[in-house]
Amino acid sequence: MLSNAVMARLAAVCAATPPLDLLFRHCARFPGVLYLEPEPATGLAALTQKILIEWPEVSPYGGVYDDVVPHLTVALGVDEAMMDEIEADISRRLPFNARVTEAALFVFDGARWRQQASLPLAAVS
């Protein structure tokens, strides 16, 4: 569980970030992961960078990757045949637009990831 002070700082970072209008047109893959590529990815990357500046000791993905690629995971931990089937189905439904108006904070409790908080992005006037 994160402290109230940390939660307040994180909420402030999100509140200083405008909503993000994204377009999803393409599927892509990491090893064992099927995802959608957001366009533009710059707003998501900027939010990640703002959080990293606040907490440099907590690198995304534990610092395993040199470059964090903004993405929307749609399949993880399935075999390649199933991933191909999912990709074919999703590709028929693309493109679509999405407006991101909040960030969701998930924490790992040792067994599962659970949503701890919803953090609104800046209000639009």
Protein Blocks (a to p, Z undefined) as FASTA:
>chain_A
ZZfklmmmmmmmmmmpccdddddfbdcddehiacdddddfklmmmmmmmmmmmmmmlcgh
hlmambdcddddfbghiafklmmmmmmmmmmmpccddddfbdcddddehjaccdfbdcdd
dddZZ
